[in-house]
Amino acid sequence: MSVGMKTRLPNSVCRFCTCRSGIAAIEAAILLPVFVFMFVNCVVLFDVLRVERAVSRASMTLVDLATRTTQIDEDQQEELFDVVNAIVGSGVAEANTEIVLTSVINETGDNADKLSVRWSVSSKGKNGALDDEDLARLNLPSVPESNSILFATVSVKYRSSLDRGFSVIGKKTFSATAMRRPRFSSEVAYIED
């Protein structure tokens, strides 16, 4: 390495470090993508919170409406599921929403204190409906003998419309469960057409 090269290199580095022309453009080029990324993720976060709250509200509304009657038929079931889809709302396709409504009863007599599924309906057909084996994994409250509860679960597979590599949230599944005793009878009957 020559003597001229040894002095030119440090001088070039010093000039580069002290030069102020174009510094705003360089700062903008570095910080602008960071700010855009943060802004997009704030929008996605608020959308996630909206969907999570809507799913919780939908499960509570479903079980509340179902307990206000003494029987449910297939037409009423479809209307209840339409209400849930309307509450969950925009940005979530019905195909990404799973709704399950189940009646759980505590039988009288020899089967006392043994909960069993009286009926269960799902937006996904028979595959999504609950059965007696599923009750073991659920944390159900105590049900007095010869009484029942309605158990509603709403699950939504969420993917942000802004998820094109900018979002850290990605795909997420939200699920909410609500349960309530029938209001006007000891159980709500399901009538198949």
Order of alpha helices (4+ residues) and beta strands (2+ residues): alpha-alpha-beta-alpha-beta-beta-beta-beta-beta
